[in-house]
Amino acid sequence: MRTTRSHSHRTTSRRSPLTTLLLTAGLTAALTAGTAPTSQASQAADDSVRLTFVKNHEHPDRSTLSLRVDGRTVASYRAGSGLGASAEGRDSCRTNKGWLPDGTYRIEGHETHRDRVIKGFAIALSDKKCSDGTLRSDLYIHSEMKADGSQGTAKEPESTRWDGDQDYRSFGCIKLHPDHIKALFAKIGDRWPTTLEVSG
């Protein structure tokens, strides 16, 4: 409360509770203006939406990535992880060779125009320690494409085009056919999952 004085008397400035509330709301809005997250980050993360990856031990390149909403499977896609059916390919503790360790992963972001080693559509996963404590990192759900989502030509790097079943192999990431990862993003829409559950 602020008090002003004159030569002959004292007056006190009083604000009504409603005026104080409105001024406080205006100040809060001014302080938070411009701090909204980017469009991707503002898409709702939803605990009732999740991804699951179920390993196929006989044919790792025929494993399954599914989208579950409110306890129901709404889409499933063929997927691969690791370097095939060899012992190394199925060893979740073999960095850059084996498939992902079982367990729950946080989904840490997603992009449709990624332009680094992994390009185009990609979903970032949290790091994970395997059973012997080895940390598996730099994990994504992705495909093979150019940054704009198109397929590279025969003269461009192999990693920018999908050539067949061998492209389901990875250094640990989960890989999908280009059409399937695009379909997954479309199916998810604005209800982005917060976790991936890996089992098998």
N, C-alpha and C positions, 0 to 999 in steps of 0.2 A: 504494500500500500504506500502510495507516495503522498506526502503532505506538502502543501504550499502555504506560504505566510504572506500577509499584507501588513501595512502599518497598523491597521485598526482591528483586524480579526484574523482567525485561522479557519481555513476551509480544508476539508478532507475529501479527496477524490475516491469514490467507491464505484466498483464495477459489479454489475449483477452476475450471479453464477452463470447465466446463459451467455453473457458477453465473454466472460473468462473462458468458458468452454469453447466458444467459436474461435476466439483468438488463439487458444492452444492448438486447436485442430488445424488452423491455418498455418501456424508456425511448423507443426509436424509435417504437413504436406510440403511446405517450402524446403525443409531440411532433407526430405527424402526424394525430392524431385530429381530426376536424372540418374537414380540409382537402380532402376528396374533392370532385371537380368536380360541377357540377349534372348532373341526369339527361341533358339533351341533350348536354352536353360530354363525358359519360362514354361515350356511344355510340361504338363503335369506328370510328376513321377507318382506311380500308383502301386501300392503294395498288393493290390488284388490282381495285378498283371505281372506275369513272370515268364521267364524263358527257362526251358529245361533242355539239357543235352544228355542223351542216353547213348553210351558207347556200344558199339557192335564189336565184340572181341574177335570174331572170325574175320570180319571185313570192316576195319576201322573207317574206310572211306564210304561206308554205308551206314554210318551212325545217324542219329536223328536229332534235329533241333526243333523244338516245339514252342509255340506261343500259347500260354494258358491265361484265360481271363475268367475271373470269378470261379475258379476251380474246374473250368472246362477247357479242353484242348480245342482251339479254334483254327490252328494251322500247324502243319508239320512239314519239314523239309529234309531231304537227304543232306548230310553234312559229314565232314571229315575233320580229324585232328591227329597230328603226329605223322610220322613217315611210314605209314603202312602197317602190315601185320607182323613185322619182325619183332623180336623181343625188345629192341631199342624203341621201335615205333610205339609200342604199348607200355613203355616204362615212363610213368608220369614224373619220375625224378631225373630223367635225361634231358637236360637243357638243349633246346634247339633240335630235338629229335623225337621225344616222346609226347604223347597226348596229354591233355590237361589232367591235373589231379582232381579226384572227386571232391565235392564240397560246394559251398555257396560262395559266389562271387558277386561283388557289387558291380553294377553297371555305372560307369563313371562318365559316360558321354557318348554322343553319336554324331556322325558327320555324313553328308552326302557328296561332298566335293573335297575329300581329303587329298592332299597333294604332297605326300611324303613317300617313304618306301611302300607303305600300304596306301592305295589310292581309291578314290571314289567313296562308295558306301562302306562305312565301318562303325562298329560299336566297340568302345573301349571297356576293358574289364580290369578289375583290381588284380594286384599281385596275389600269388598263392604259394604257400609252402607245401611241398609234398611230404610223404610219410617220413623221409629221412632228414627233413629240414631244409632241403634244397629249395631256394626261392625261384619260382617261375614268374617271370615279369614280361612286360611288353606284349600283353595278350589282347587279342581282338577277335571279334567275329567279322569276317570280311570275305572278299572274293578276289577275282583278278580282273582288273579293268583300268581304264584311264581315269584321271581325276574328275572328268565330267560325266563319268558313268558309261561311256561308250567303250567299245572293244578296239584294242590296238591292231594294227596290221601285221603282216608277217615280218616287216622290216623294223617293227618296234619291239621293245623288250618283251620277253615271254610273259613276264609278270603282269602285263597290261591286257592280256587276252586269255580267254578260257579255251583250252585245247582239248579237254576231255577228262576222263576219270582221274588221270594222274594229278590234276589240279586240285583235287580234294585233299591232297597231302599238304602238310604244313610243318612248321617248326614248333608247333604247340597250339597255335591259334585254331579257332574253329572256322572252317571255310565252307562257303555255300556257292552254288551256281549263281552267276550274275543275276539271272531272272528271279531267282529265289530270294536273294537278299533284298532286291528292290520290292518284291512282293511282301516280304516281311515288314519293311519300313511302312509300306502302304497299309498293311493290316494293323500295325500298331497305331498309326495315326498320331493323335495327341496324348494317348494314354500310355506313356512310356513305362516299361517295367523298371524296377529298382534292383532286381537280382537275377542271376543265372544260377540254376542248380545243375551240377554235373554229377552223373552217377553211372555205374556200370562196372 
